[in-house]
Amino acid sequence: MLKKLQSNKPLRITTTIMVLAFALIGFVLTTSFFAIKLHLFNDPGAVDYNDRYFSKNAEKDYELLQKDTSIAEVAKVAKFYHKLKLLNEYYPQNATLIHNAFLQHHNIAIAERMFDAVNIRLQDNTDLQNKITSLDQLFNENKKSDSVGINIFEWMNISEWQDFKVSVVKDIALIDSAARVTKVEPRLIVSVLLGEQMRLFNSKREVYKKVISPLKILSVESKFSLGVTGIKEETAIKVEKFLNDSLSPFYLGEKYKHLLNFNSTDPKERFNRLVDYRNHYYSYLYAAIIIRQVREQWLKAGFDISERPEILATLYNVGFEYSKPGPSPRVGGSHININEKSYTFGALAYEFYYSGELLKEFPFKPNFW
């Protein structure tokens, strides 16, 4: 067969090619085997173009963001939203994804990581980076030292306000009880109480200094106005009448008719209810009903003032006869002098209501009606 292979040239060439091919394959496989064993083919990789940004992000203390529960936490969330707004100008889809994630987990640390992951791709966008730098400078500015510890509402920086806070907290249960049966937000009741008490604190200085301030109690009126909320007797009589008059625009409905039923025929019962020094429940109850009746009148006329504490307080202060529903209600009422500065009853109630003060004790309940 060897002679035949030697004499047949085409067969000899084909055989030679096959032998060489198999030899080459064997060589490659053998070489690869040893190269793998010796790690000769390992890819050393390449440093990512943005490696410095990944490192910079890794060095950030994201967890500190999540642990901080002070006002600084609010500032960090505000700054994050500012950056998200900037991102939305260029890549709204990514901004939306990050925002949705934040709404889901409310973790500012994760949200910042998500933003930084996107921002790595935007390092060449000088316009965006300049805006972020300006934002950093804005949020890192030092606070004005002369305003630290000072409330922008000046009347909240005096001792009378501090005394009022202590005093009103003692009556939380009574205020909540009056609010529950009338469906009037407790914070609204406190808003009208505030105006009356701050007026008394400043008009009856000797009583305030000798009794109210040391004992941290609310002032109870017993002459022209009655109780801690300053209800005039003629106003109290109107309140009772409107509860039972189904034809009145102030009528609240059948279930409220018996809120102020008397226990006797003694004409002094109303007076005694309101001037009770130990129990201010009826002061709060009358005040809450007035607020509710005025709101009801305006609703029936087609005007909703449910979210206008300044208007409700103004109307509470000026009386039923001045409550005339219309599209442009005015804020005002009696002028109250506090620390040589004049405020209107409605404005004072408004500033307290939205101040954030006593929010733990009297939280916002916008759907309480």
C-alpha positions as CSV (number, residue, x, y, z in Angstrom):
1,M,0.0,0.0,0.0
2,L,3.0,2.3,0.7
3,K,4.2,1.8,-2.9
4,K,0.7,2.5,-4.2
5,L,0.6,5.7,-2.1
6,Q,4.0,6.8,-3.4
7,S,3.0,6.1,-7.0
8,N,-0.3,7.9,-6.6
9,K,0.6,11.6,-6.4
10,P,-2.9,13.0,-5.8
11,L,-3.5,10.5,-3.0
12,R,-0.1,11.3,-1.5
13,I,-0.8,15.1,-1.4
14,T,-4.3,14.6,0.2
15,T,-2.8,12.3,2.9
16,T,0.0,14.7,3.6
17,I,-2.4,17.6,4.0
18,M,-4.6,15.6,6.4
19,V,-1.6,14.6,8.5
20,L,-0.4,18.2,8.7
21,A,-3.9,19.4,9.6
22,F,-4.3,16.9,12.4
23,A,-0.8,17.8,13.6
24,L,-1.7,21.5,13.6
25,I,-4.9,20.9,15.5
26,G,-3.1,18.8,18.0
27,F,-0.5,21.5,18.5
28,V,-3.1,24.2,19.0
29,L,-5.1,22.2,21.5
30,T,-1.9,21.2,23.4
31,T,-0.6,24.8,23.4
32,S,-4.0,26.1,24.6
33,F,-4.1,23.6,27.4
34,F,-0.8,24.6,28.8
35,A,-1.5,28.3,28.2
36,I,-4.8,28.1,30.2
37,K,-3.0,26.2,33.0
38,L,-0.3,28.9,33.1
39,H,-2.9,31.8,32.9
40,L,-1.2,33.0,29.8
41,F,-4.5,34.0,28.1
42,N,-5.9,35.9,31.1
43,D,-7.3,39.4,30.0
44,P,-5.7,42.0,32.3
45,G,-8.7,44.2,31.4
46,A,-8.7,48.0,31.0
47,V,-9.4,50.8,33.5
48,D,-12.8,52.3,32.8
49,Y,-12.6,55.8,31.4
50,N,-14.8,56.9,34.3
51,D,-13.0,55.0,37.0
52,R,-12.2,58.2,39.0
53,Y,-15.9,59.0,39.2
54,F,-16.8,55.5,40.4
55,S,-14.1,55.8,43.1
56,K,-15.3,59.3,44.0
57,N,-18.9,57.9,44.4
58,A,-17.6,55.0,46.5
59,E,-16.0,57.4,48.9
60,K,-19.2,59.2,49.7
61,D,-20.9,58.5,53.0
62,Y,-24.3,57.7,51.7
63,E,-25.4,56.0,54.9
64,L,-24.9,59.3,56.8
65,L,-27.6,60.7,54.6
66,Q,-30.1,58.1,55.7
67,K,-29.2,58.3,59.4
68,D,-29.6,62.1,59.6
69,T,-33.1,62.9,60.8
70,S,-32.5,66.6,61.6
71,I,-33.4,69.6,59.5
72,A,-30.3,68.8,57.5
73,E,-32.1,65.7,56.2
74,V,-34.8,67.9,54.7
75,A,-32.1,70.0,53.1
76,K,-30.5,66.9,51.5
77,V,-33.9,65.8,50.1
78,A,-34.5,69.3,48.8
79,K,-31.0,69.3,47.1
80,F,-31.7,65.9,45.6
81,Y,-34.9,67.1,44.0
82,H,-33.1,70.1,42.6
83,K,-30.6,67.8,41.0
84,L,-33.4,65.6,39.7
85,K,-35.0,68.7,38.1
86,L,-31.7,69.4,36.4
87,L,-31.4,65.9,35.1
88,N,-34.9,66.0,33.8
89,E,-33.9,68.8,31.5
90,Y,-31.5,66.4,29.7
91,Y,-32.7,62.9,30.3
92,P,-36.3,63.0,31.6
93,Q,-36.7,59.2,31.4
94,N,-33.8,58.6,33.8
95,A,-35.1,61.4,36.1
96,T,-38.5,59.7,36.2
97,L,-37.0,56.3,37.0
98,I,-35.0,57.7,39.9
99,H,-37.9,59.7,41.2
100,N,-40.2,56.6,41.1
101,A,-37.7,54.6,43.0
102,F,-37.4,57.3,45.6
103,L,-41.1,57.4,46.1
104,Q,-41.1,53.7,46.5
105,H,-38.3,53.3,49.1
106,H,-37.9,56.9,50.5
107,N,-34.2,56.2,51.0
108,I,-32.2,59.3,50.1
109,A,-29.0,57.3,50.2
110,I,-30.1,55.0,47.5
111,A,-31.6,57.9,45.5
112,E,-28.2,59.7,45.6
113,R,-26.4,56.6,44.4
114,M,-28.9,56.3,41.5
115,F,-28.3,59.9,40.6
116,D,-24.5,59.5,40.8
117,A,-24.6,56.4,38.6
118,V,-26.3,58.5,35.9
119,N,-24.2,61.5,36.5
120,I,-21.0,59.5,35.6
121,R,-22.2,59.5,32.0
122,L,-22.7,63.2,32.1
123,Q,-19.3,64.4,33.2
124,D,-18.6,66.0,29.8
125,N,-21.8,68.0,30.1
126,T,-20.2,71.1,31.4
127,D,-23.5,73.0,31.5
128,L,-25.1,70.5,33.8
129,Q,-22.0,70.1,36.0
130,N,-21.7,73.8,36.5
131,K,-25.4,73.9,37.6
132,I,-24.7,71.1,40.1
133,T,-21.6,72.9,41.4
134,S,-23.7,76.1,41.9
135,L,-26.3,74.0,43.7
136,D,-23.6,72.5,46.0
137,Q,-22.4,76.0,46.8
138,L,-26.0,77.2,47.5
139,F,-26.7,74.4,50.0
140,N,-23.3,74.7,51.7
141,E,-23.6,78.4,52.5
142,N,-23.5,79.2,56.2
143,K,-26.7,80.2,57.9
144,K,-27.0,83.8,58.9
145,S,-25.8,83.8,62.5
146,D,-28.1,86.6,63.6
147,S,-31.2,84.6,62.7
148,V,-30.3,81.4,64.4
149,G,-33.0,80.5,67.0
150,I,-35.3,83.3,66.0
151,N,-38.7,82.6,64.6
152,I,-39.7,84.7,61.6
153,F,-43.1,85.2,63.3
154,E,-42.0,87.7,65.8
155,W,-44.8,87.1,68.3
156,M,-43.5,83.5,68.7
157,N,-40.2,84.8,70.2
158,I,-41.8,86.2,73.4
159,S,-42.5,84.5,76.7
160,E,-46.3,84.8,76.3
161,W,-46.2,82.4,73.4
162,Q,-44.1,79.9,75.4
163,D,-46.6,80.1,78.2
164,F,-49.5,79.6,75.8
165,K,-48.0,76.4,74.4
166,V,-47.6,74.9,77.8
167,S,-51.1,75.9,78.8
168,V,-52.9,74.7,75.7
169,V,-51.2,71.3,75.8
170,K,-52.9,70.7,79.1
171,D,-56.3,70.9,77.4
172,I,-55.6,68.5,74.5
173,A,-58.2,66.0,75.6
174,L,-60.9,68.6,75.9
175,I,-60.0,70.2,72.5
176,D,-60.0,66.8,70.9
177,S,-63.4,65.9,72.4
178,A,-64.9,69.1,71.1
179,A,-63.3,68.5,67.7
180,R,-64.6,64.9,67.5
181,V,-68.3,65.8,68.1
182,T,-68.3,68.8,65.7
183,K,-65.9,67.4,63.1
184,V,-63.8,70.6,63.3
185,E,-60.1,70.2,63.1
186,P,-58.5,70.6,66.6
187,R,-55.8,72.9,65.1
188,L,-58.5,75.2,63.9
189,I,-60.0,75.4,67.4
190,V,-56.5,76.3,68.8
191,S,-56.1,78.9,66.1
192,V,-59.1,80.9,67.4
193,L,-58.1,80.2,71.0
194,L,-54.7,81.6,70.3
195,G,-55.9,85.1,69.2
196,E,-58.1,85.5,72.3
197,Q,-55.5,84.3,74.7
198,M,-52.7,86.4,73.3
199,R,-55.0,89.5,73.5
200,L,-55.7,88.8,77.1
201,F,-52.0,88.0,77.9
202,N,-51.1,91.5,76.7
203,S,-54.2,93.5,77.9
204,K,-54.2,92.1,81.4
205,R,-50.5,92.4,82.2
206,E,-50.7,92.2,86.0
207,V,-52.9,89.1,85.9
208,Y,-50.7,87.5,83.4
209,K,-47.5,88.2,85.4
210,K,-48.9,87.2,88.8
211,V,-51.1,84.2,87.9
212,I,-51.2,83.1,84.3
213,S,-47.5,82.9,83.6
214,P,-46.4,81.3,86.9
215,L,-49.1,78.7,86.8
216,K,-49.0,78.2,83.0
217,I,-52.8,78.3,82.6
218,L,-55.2,79.9,80.2
219,S,-57.0,83.1,81.0
220,V,-60.8,82.7,81.6
221,E,-63.0,85.7,80.8
222,S,-66.1,86.4,82.8
223,K,-67.3,89.8,81.8
224,F,-67.9,91.1,78.3
225,S,-66.7,87.8,76.7
226,L,-66.8,84.4,78.4
227,G,-64.4,81.5,78.8
228,V,-61.0,80.9,77.3
229,T,-62.2,81.4,73.7
230,G,-64.0,84.7,74.4
231,I,-67.6,83.8,73.5
232,K,-70.0,86.6,74.0
233,E,-73.3,85.6,75.6
234,E,-75.4,86.9,72.7
235,T,-73.2,84.9,70.3
236,A,-73.7,81.8,72.4
237,I,-77.4,82.2,72.3
238,K,-77.3,82.5,68.5
239,V,-75.2,79.4,68.3
240,E,-77.8,77.5,70.2
241,K,-80.6,78.9,68.1
242,F,-78.9,78.0,64.8
243,L,-78.4,74.4,65.9
244,N,-82.2,74.0,66.1
245,D,-83.3,76.2,63.2
246,S,-83.5,74.1,60.0
247,L,-84.2,77.2,57.9
248,S,-81.1,79.0,59.0
249,P,-78.1,79.0,56.6
250,F,-76.0,78.1,59.7
251,Y,-78.0,74.9,60.4
252,L,-75.8,71.9,60.7
253,G,-78.3,69.1,60.5
254,E,-80.2,66.8,62.8
255,K,-77.3,65.0,64.4
256,Y,-75.9,68.3,65.8
257,K,-79.1,69.6,67.3
258,H,-78.5,68.3,70.8
259,L,-74.9,69.3,71.2
260,L,-75.7,72.1,73.6
261,N,-78.8,70.8,75.4
262,F,-79.1,72.2,78.9
263,N,-79.5,70.1,82.0
264,S,-81.8,72.6,83.7
265,T,-83.9,75.7,83.3
266,D,-81.4,77.8,85.2
267,P,-80.5,80.8,83.1
268,K,-77.0,80.8,84.6
269,E,-76.2,77.4,83.2
270,R,-74.8,78.8,80.0
271,F,-72.6,81.3,81.9
272,N,-71.4,78.6,84.3
273,R,-70.5,76.3,81.4
274,L,-68.3,78.9,79.7
275,V,-66.5,80.4,82.7
276,D,-65.7,77.1,84.4
277,Y,-62.0,77.5,85.5
278,R,-61.4,73.8,85.9
279,N,-63.0,72.5,82.7
280,H,-62.9,74.5,79.4
281,Y,-64.7,71.9,77.3
282,Y,-67.7,74.1,76.6
283,S,-65.5,77.0,75.6
284,Y,-64.0,74.8,72.9
285,L,-67.3,73.3,72.0
286,Y,-69.0,76.7,71.3
287,A,-65.9,77.8,69.4
288,A,-65.9,74.7,67.2
289,I,-69.6,75.0,66.5
290,I,-69.2,78.6,65.4
291,I,-66.5,77.6,63.0
292,R,-68.6,74.8,61.7
293,Q,-71.7,77.0,61.3
294,V,-69.9,79.7,59.4
295,R,-68.3,77.2,57.1
296,E,-71.7,75.6,56.5
297,Q,-73.2,79.0,55.6
298,W,-70.5,79.6,53.0
299,L,-70.8,76.1,51.5
300,K,-74.5,76.5,51.1
301,A,-73.8,79.8,49.2
302,G,-71.4,78.0,46.9
303,F,-68.1,79.1,48.5
304,D,-65.8,76.6,50.2
305,I,-63.6,78.2,52.9
306,S,-62.7,74.9,54.5
307,E,-59.0,75.4,53.8
308,R,-59.0,79.1,54.8
309,P,-58.1,79.2,58.5
310,E,-57.5,82.9,58.3
311,I,-61.1,83.5,56.9
312,L,-62.7,81.1,59.4
313,A,-60.9,82.8,62.3
314,T,-61.8,86.3,61.0
315,L,-65.5,85.4,60.8
316,Y,-65.3,83.8,64.2
317,N,-64.0,87.0,65.6
318,V,-66.3,89.5,63.9
319,G,-69.5,87.6,64.4
320,F,-72.4,86.0,62.5
321,E,-73.8,89.3,61.3
322,Y,-70.7,90.1,59.3
323,S,-70.4,86.7,57.7
324,K,-71.5,87.4,54.2
325,P,-70.5,84.7,51.7
326,G,-68.8,85.9,48.5
327,P,-65.9,85.1,46.1
328,S,-63.4,87.5,47.8
329,P,-63.4,87.1,51.6
330,R,-61.2,89.5,53.5
331,V,-58.8,88.6,56.3
332,G,-59.0,90.8,59.5
333,G,-60.9,91.1,62.7
334,S,-59.9,92.7,66.0
335,H,-56.5,94.2,66.2
336,I,-54.3,92.5,68.8
337,N,-51.2,94.3,70.2
338,I,-48.4,91.9,71.0
339,N,-45.0,93.3,72.1
340,E,-45.9,96.7,70.7
341,K,-46.9,95.4,67.3
342,S,-50.4,95.1,65.9
343,Y,-51.8,91.9,64.4
344,T,-55.3,91.1,63.2
345,F,-57.2,88.1,64.6
346,G,-57.3,86.4,61.3
347,A,-53.7,86.9,60.4
348,L,-52.5,85.6,63.8
349,A,-54.6,82.5,63.4
350,Y,-53.2,82.0,59.9
351,E,-49.6,82.3,61.0
352,F,-50.1,79.8,63.9
353,Y,-52.0,77.3,61.7
354,Y,-49.2,77.1,59.1
355,S,-46.2,77.7,61.5
356,G,-45.5,74.1,62.3
357,E,-45.6,74.9,66.0
358,L,-47.5,72.4,68.2
359,L,-47.8,70.1,65.2
360,K,-47.2,67.0,67.2
361,E,-50.0,67.8,69.6
362,F,-52.4,69.3,67.0
363,P,-51.5,67.9,63.6
364,F,-53.0,68.9,60.3
365,K,-56.2,67.0,59.5
366,P,-57.4,68.4,56.2
367,N,-60.1,65.8,55.6
368,F,-61.5,66.0,59.1
369,W,-64.7,67.9,58.2
